[in-house]
């Protein structure tokens, strides 16, 4: 059957197929994502195509060019296939080429050249050298493929293994037959095996290119999956502290609640933040503030268990979800508080935290549990900071919406401290009425609070102006913002666009605890 094939026609057909595959490989290399080794494979296919073309041009070009073109071209293409696979898997040394393979290729090509020069009639020796090198490089390729196998690419690597196993078997068979074969003077006319070599070479190139596409595509898919995983991890990681962020917490929080509800496990939530953190930023700079956040996160990580979920909630706030009853969680939270209190922060010295604790109830959703823990945190703030407060069952009698003046809130200026205490008292009067049915009384109390606040702001700015406070402009802008927001919220409440809880939240979180007990303490050293 092979003898019936015209060698020249077959050779031209094989050359056309190889050139088509080679140009496709070059186009793929130039237009898509490539990896180390892809260029070796593309060049190998092109060299192999030229090798078979050199064989078909025998008689039209000098014999020495045809002989070396075929033999060394095939040797070089197989070496480049090996180099490509080695580079693709990062197995290359200092050089991109495997010197052993290329050295053997040069020796084999030199042997072919010497045989042609001194024994130009018979080509048996040249064919033996040709298949001997093919056997050598095929065995090395099989070892490389066996070492580089990947469970995700089992099919392509199995196909590659079979290709080079076939080449090795064909080469071994040809060597065995040529040992006792009569002298061959014309490769195309007398050697029927050359037709098999051309067919095997074409099939080898096609299968190799198909496998290259598969393993490259699989690698791209794997890298995309890894990139998606890294992006997902990055989206759930706080870049500053390295803790998980709010997005991750909210996703895991729901799973923990569902698991706790299913198995009856107690779940407690602790929300804590750094006391007087704004003062740290104002006095030491935001970079120092970031360093403090990182150090607090490190301290908190050391004090939590593997089963706890510690995340940065935002700003200077952190959340800690524990599979524990509230009493055990309270002990753990207070242990964390004491640890941070006793820890020395090189940038600022001592730092304290305040924490609020709430335990999951049967009818809780995430928002409810977070709100209750948040309320407990603000109770800790209102009672002087550096403490852990647990939620209480009687919200009306022991609500976080009941402010207590603490010595830590004093700034040292008698008139300003007195005004601050008056504002605390008016805030408590407002909070007692919020949620009731008498909206008119709430409006009157809020109006009274805002008037007193504006009067206090004017007086305070006068004191700061006389003391030469350098941040007076920013402080005055914050006063204006609070006045404007308070008026806006009051108007929204009047028109039914906002509930009374927005007024109470503003009065407690932004005015009393946020501004008076945080912002106003930044000017203590100037007015004293």
C-alpha positions in Angstrom: 0.0 0.0 0.0 2.8 2.4 0.9 4.6 1.5 -2.3 1.6 2.6 -4.4 2.0 6.2 -3.0 4.0 8.5 -5.3 6.7 9.8 -3.0 6.9 13.3 -4.6 3.2 13.8 -4.5 3.0 12.6 -0.9 6.0 14.8 0.0 4.4 17.9 -1.5 1.1 17.2 0.3 2.9 16.6 3.6 4.9 19.9 3.1 1.7 21.9 2.4 0.0 20.5 5.5 3.1 21.2 7.6 3.5 24.8 6.3 -0.3 25.3 7.0 0.1 24.2 10.6 3.3 26.2 11.0 1.8 29.4 9.8 -1.2 28.8 12.0 1.1 28.3 15.0 2.9 31.6 14.1 -0.4 33.4 13.8 -1.5 32.0 17.2 1.7 33.0 18.8 1.4 36.6 17.6 -2.3 37.1 18.3 -3.1 35.3 21.5 -1.6 34.9 25.0 1.5 32.9 24.8 3.7 31.1 27.3 7.4 30.3 27.4 7.9 27.5 25.0 5.2 28.5 22.5 7.7 30.2 20.3 9.9 27.0 20.3 6.9 24.9 19.1 6.0 27.4 16.4 9.6 27.5 15.0 9.9 23.7 15.3 6.8 23.3 13.1 8.2 25.7 10.5 11.6 24.0 10.5 10.0 20.6 10.1 8.0 21.9 7.1 11.2 23.2 5.4 12.9 19.9 6.1 10.3 18.0 4.1 10.4 20.6 1.4 14.2 20.1 1.1 13.6 16.4 0.6 11.2 17.2 -2.3 13.7 19.6 -3.9 16.3 16.8 -4.2 17.8 17.1 -7.6 16.8 20.7 -8.0 19.1 22.0 -5.3 22.6 20.9 -4.4 22.5 17.4 -2.8 24.5 18.6 0.3 21.8 21.3 1.0 19.0 18.7 0.6 20.7 16.1 2.8 21.5 18.6 5.6 18.2 20.4 5.2 16.3 17.1 5.7 18.4 15.6 8.4 19.4 18.5 10.5 16.0 20.2 10.0 14.3 17.2 11.6 16.9 17.0 14.3 16.5 20.7 15.1 12.7 20.5 15.1 12.7 17.7 17.6 15.1 19.5 19.8 12.9 22.6 19.7 9.8 20.5 20.6 11.8 19.3 23.7 12.9 22.9 24.5 9.3 24.1 24.2 7.9 21.5 26.6 10.8 22.2 29.1 10.3 25.9 29.0 6.5 25.5 29.2 7.0 23.7 32.5 9.9 25.9 33.7 12.5 23.1 33.5 15.1 25.0 31.6 18.5 25.9 33.2 20.6 28.9 32.5 20.1 28.6 28.7 16.8 28.3 26.9 18.1 25.3 24.9 19.0 21.9 26.1 22.6 21.7 25.2 22.7 17.9 25.4 20.0 17.6 22.7 21.4 20.2 20.4 24.9 18.9 20.8 23.8 15.4 19.8 21.9 16.9 16.9 25.1 18.6 15.7 27.0 15.4 16.1 24.4 13.4 14.2 24.3 16.1 11.4 28.1 15.9 11.3 28.0 12.2 10.9 25.5 12.5 8.1 27.7 15.0 6.4 30.8 12.8 6.7 28.9 9.8 5.4 27.7 11.8 2.4 31.2 13.0 1.7 33.0 9.6 2.0 30.2 7.1 1.1 28.0 9.0 -1.3 26.5 5.9 -3.0 24.8 4.1 -0.1 22.5 6.1 2.2 22.0 3.3 4.8 24.4 4.9 7.2 22.7 8.3 7.0 19.3 6.7 7.6 20.7 4.8 10.6 22.0 8.1 12.1 18.7 9.8 11.3 16.6 7.2 13.2 19.2 6.8 15.9 18.8 10.5 16.8 15.1 10.2 16.5 15.1 7.3 19.0 17.4 9.3 21.4 15.3 12.4 21.4 12.0 10.5 21.6 13.1 8.6 24.7 14.1 12.0 26.3 10.7 13.4 25.3 8.9 10.5 26.8 10.8 11.0 30.1 10.0 14.7 30.0 6.3 14.1 29.4 6.1 11.5 32.2 7.7 14.0 34.6 5.4 16.9 33.5 2.1 15.1 33.6 -0.8 17.1 35.0 -4.0 15.5 36.3 -6.0 18.4 34.6 -4.2 17.7 31.3 -4.2 13.9 31.3 -5.6 13.6 27.8 -3.2 15.9 25.9 -0.2 14.5 27.7 -1.3 11.0 27.0 -1.6 11.9 23.3 1.9 13.5 23.3 3.3 10.4 25.0 1.7 8.1 22.3 3.1 10.3 19.5 6.7 10.1 20.7 6.3 6.4 21.7 5.2 5.8 18.1 8.2 7.7 16.8 10.5 5.7 19.0 9.0 2.4 17.9 9.2 3.3 14.2 12.8 4.5 14.6 13.7 1.3 16.5 12.0 -0.8 13.8 13.8 1.0 11.0 17.2 0.6 12.7 16.6 -3.1 13.1 15.5 -3.6 9.4 18.4 -1.4 8.0 21.0 -3.5 9.8 20.5 -6.3 7.3 19.1 -4.3 4.4 20.8 -4.1 1.0 22.4 -0.8 0.1 19.9 2.0 -0.7 21.0 4.6 -3.3 17.8 6.6 -3.7 15.8 7.5 -0.7 12.6 8.4 -2.5 12.6 5.7 -5.1 14.0 2.6 -3.3 13.2 3.2 0.4 9.5 2.5 0.9 9.9 3.4 4.6 10.4 7.1 3.7 6.7 7.2 2.8 5.9 6.0 6.3 8.3 8.6 7.7 6.5 11.4 5.9 3.1 10.2 7.0 4.3 9.7 10.6 5.9 13.2 10.5 2.7 14.8 9.3 0.6 13.0 11.9 3.1 13.9 14.5 3.0 17.6 13.6 -0.8 17.6 13.6 -1.2 15.8 16.9 1.5 17.9 18.5 -0.1 21.1 17.5 -3.5 19.9 18.7 -2.0 18.9 22.0 -0.1 22.2 22.3 -3.4 24.0 21.9 -5.1 21.9 24.5 -2.4 22.2 27.2 -2.1 26.0 26.5 -5.9 26.4 26.7 -6.0 24.3 29.9 -3.2 26.5 31.4 -5.1 29.7 30.5 -8.2 28.3 32.1 -6.3 27.3 35.3 -4.7 30.8 35.5 -8.1 32.4 35.0 -9.5 30.3 37.8 -6.6 31.2 40.1 -7.0 34.9 39.2 -10.7 34.7 40.0 -9.8 33.0 43.3 -7.2 35.7 44.1 -9.6 38.4 43.1 -12.3 36.9 45.3 -9.9 36.7 48.2 -8.7 40.3 47.6 -12.3 41.5 47.5 -12.9 39.9 50.9 -9.6 41.0 52.5 -8.8 44.4 54.0 -5.7 45.7 52.3 -4.4 47.6 55.3 -4.7 45.1 58.2 -4.8 41.8 56.2 -8.0 40.8 58.1 -11.2 39.8 56.2 -13.3 42.8 55.4 -17.0 43.6 55.7 -18.0 41.9 52.5 -16.6 38.6 53.7 -18.1 39.0 57.1 -21.6 39.6 55.8 -21.3 36.5 53.6 -19.9 34.2 56.3 -22.2 35.7 59.0 -25.3 34.4 57.3 -23.8 30.9 57.1 -22.9 30.9 60.7 -26.3 32.1 61.7 -27.9 29.3 59.6 -25.5 26.7 61.1 -26.2 27.9 64.6 -29.9 27.8 64.1 -29.7 24.3 62.6 -27.5 22.8 65.4 -28.5 25.0 68.3 -25.0 26.5 68.8 -24.7 29.8 70.7 -23.3 32.6 68.6 -22.1 35.9 70.0 -21.1 39.1 68.1 -18.6 41.6 69.4 -18.1 45.0 67.8 -15.2 47.0 69.1 -13.4 50.1 68.1 -10.4 52.2 69.1 -11.1 54.9 71.7 -10.2 58.5 70.6 -8.8 57.3 67.3 -9.5 60.6 65.6 -7.1 62.2 68.1 -4.4 59.7 67.0 -4.9 60.8 63.4 -5.0 64.5 64.3 -1.9 64.5 66.5 0.3 61.9 64.8 -0.9 61.8 61.2 -2.9 59.3 59.2 0.1 57.1 58.5 0.5 56.6 62.2 -3.2 55.9 62.5 -2.9 53.2 59.9 0.0 51.7 61.8 -2.1 51.6 64.9 -4.9 49.9 63.1 -2.5 47.2 61.8 -1.1 46.7 65.3 -4.6 46.4 66.9 -5.5 43.9 64.2 -2.4 41.9 65.0 -3.2 41.9 68.7 -6.8 40.9 68.1 -5.7 38.1 65.8 -3.4 36.7 68.5 -6.3 36.7 71.0 -8.9 34.9 68.9 -9.4 31.2 68.2 -9.3 29.5 64.8 -13.1 29.1 64.9 -13.6 32.9 65.5 -14.3 35.2 62.6 -12.4 38.5 63.0 -12.9 41.2 60.4 -12.4 44.9 60.0 -15.8 46.5 59.8 -14.6 49.9 58.6 -12.6 52.8 59.9 -11.4 51.9 63.4 -14.2 49.4 64.0 -13.7 45.6 64.1 -16.2 42.8 64.5 -15.6 39.4 66.1 -18.1 36.5 65.6 -17.7 33.7 68.2 -19.4 30.3 68.6 -19.9 30.9 72.3 -22.5 31.9 74.8 -22.6 35.6 75.8 -20.9 35.0 79.2 -17.9 33.2 77.6 -17.8 35.8 74.8 -17.8 38.6 77.4 -14.8 37.1 79.1 -13.0 36.7 75.8 -13.8 40.3 74.7 -12.7 41.7 78.0 -9.5 39.6 77.8 -8.9 41.2 74.4 -9.6 44.6 75.8 -7.1 44.2 78.6 -4.5 42.8 76.2 -4.7 45.9 73.9 -4.7 48.2 77.0 -1.5 46.6 78.3 0.1 46.5 74.8 2.6 49.2 74.0 2.1 50.9 70.7 5.5 52.3 69.6 3.8 55.1 67.6 1.5 56.5 70.3 2.1 54.6 73.5 -1.2 53.3 75.0 -4.4 52.5 73.2 -7.7 51.3 74.5 -10.8 49.9 72.9 -14.5 49.8 73.7 -16.7 46.8 72.8 -20.3 45.9 72.6 -21.6 42.3 72.8 -24.8 40.7 71.7 -25.9 37.0 71.5 -27.9 35.6 68.7 -31.6 35.1 69.4 -33.9 32.7 67.7 -35.7 35.5 65.8 -32.6 37.4 64.9 -31.5 38.3 61.4 -27.9 39.7 60.8 -29.0 43.3 60.8 -30.8 42.9 64.1 -27.9 41.2 65.8 -25.4 43.8 64.5 -27.7 46.7 65.7 -27.9 45.2 69.2 -24.1 44.8 69.4 -23.7 48.3 68.0 -26.0 49.7 70.7 -24.0 47.9 73.3 -20.8 49.4 71.9 -22.2 52.9 72.2 -23.3 52.2 75.7 -19.7 51.4 76.4 -18.7 54.7 74.8 -21.2 56.7 76.8 -20.0 55.1 80.1 -16.4 56.3 79.7 -14.8 53.9 77.1 -12.2 51.2 77.7 -14.9 48.7 78.7 -17.0 45.9 77.3 -20.8 46.2 77.5 -23.2 43.4 77.0 -26.7 43.9 75.6 -29.5 44.0 78.2 -32.9 42.5 77.8 -34.7 45.6 79.1 -33.9 48.0 76.3 -36.0 50.8 77.8 -34.4 50.8 81.2 -30.8 50.3 80.2 -30.6 51.6 76.7 -27.5 52.7 74.9 -29.5 55.8 74.2 -28.8 57.1 77.7 -25.7 59.1 77.9 -23.6 59.4 81.0 -21.0 62.1 81.5 -17.6 60.6 82.2 -14.4 62.3 83.4 -12.7 61.3 80.2 -14.9 63.7 78.3 -13.6 66.8 80.0 -11.4 69.2 78.1 -10.2 71.3 81.0 -12.1 74.5 80.1 -14.8 75.0 82.7 -17.3 76.9 80.5 -17.0 74.4 77.6 -17.2 71.4 79.9 -20.4 72.9 81.4 -21.9 73.4 78.0 -21.0 69.9 77.0 -22.8 68.5 80.0 -25.8 70.6 79.2 -25.8 69.2 75.7 -25.6 65.7 77.1 -28.6 66.4 79.3 -30.7 67.8 76.4 -29.7 64.8 74.3 -31.0 62.4 77.0 -34.3 64.4 77.1 -34.6 63.9 73.4 -33.8 60.2 73.5 -36.4 59.6 76.2 -39.1 61.0 73.9 -37.9 59.4 70.6 -40.1 56.5 69.6 -43.1 57.9 71.5 -46.3 59.2 70.0 -45.8 62.9 70.6 -43.9 64.0 67.5 -44.5 67.7 68.4 -42.6 67.3 71.6 -39.7 65.5 69.8 -39.5 68.5 67.4 -39.4 71.0 70.2 -36.7 69.0 72.0 -34.6 68.7 68.8 -35.0 72.4 68.1 -33.9 73.2 71.6 -30.9 70.8 71.3 -29.9 72.4 67.9 -30.2 76.0 69.3 -28.0 75.1 72.3 -25.5 73.3 70.0 -25.2 76.3 67.7 -24.7 78.6 70.7 -22.1 76.3 72.1 -20.3 76.1 68.7 -20.0 79.9 68.5 -18.6 80.2 72.0 -16.2 77.3 71.5 -14.9 78.8 68.2 -14.3 82.1 70.0 -12.2 80.3 72.7 -10.2 78.4 70.1 -9.6 81.6 68.1 -8.1 83.3 71.1 -6.0 80.2 72.0 -4.5 80.1 68.5 -5.8 76.6 67.7 -4.2 75.8 64.3 -7.1 73.6 63.1 -9.8 76.2 63.8 -10.9 76.3 60.1 -11.5 72.5 59.9 -13.2 72.5 63.3 -15.5 75.3 62.3 -16.4 73.5 59.0 -17.3 70.4 61.1 -19.5 72.6 63.3 -21.2 73.9 60.2 -21.7 70.4 58.8 -23.3 69.2 62.0 -25.6 72.2 62.2 -26.7 71.7 58.6 -27.2 67.9 59.0 -29.2 68.4 62.2 -31.5 70.9 60.5 -31.9 68.6 57.5 -32.8 65.6 59.6 -35.3 67.7 61.6 -37.0 68.9 58.4 -37.2 65.3 57.2 -38.8 64.2 60.4 -41.3 67.0 60.3 -42.4 65.9 56.8 -42.5 62.2 57.6 -39.5 61.3 55.5 -37.4 60.1 58.4 -38.2 58.3 61.7 -37.3 59.7 65.1 -34.5 57.2 65.3 -32.5 59.2 62.8 -32.6 62.2 65.2 -31.5 60.0 68.2 -28.7 58.4 66.2 -27.5 61.8 65.0 -27.6 63.2 68.6 -25.7 60.3 70.1 -23.3 59.1 67.5 -22.3 62.3 65.6 -22.9 65.1 68.1 -22.4 63.7 71.6 -20.0 60.8 71.1 -18.6 61.6 67.7 -17.9 65.3 68.2 -17.9 66.3 71.8 -16.1 63.2 73.1 -13.8 62.8 70.1 -13.3 65.9 68.1 -13.4 68.4 70.9 -10.7 66.6 72.8 -8.2 67.3 70.1 -7.8 71.0 71.2 -7.2 70.2 74.9 -3.5 71.1 74.8 -4.2 74.4 73.2 -6.8 75.8 75.5 -5.0 74.7 78.6 
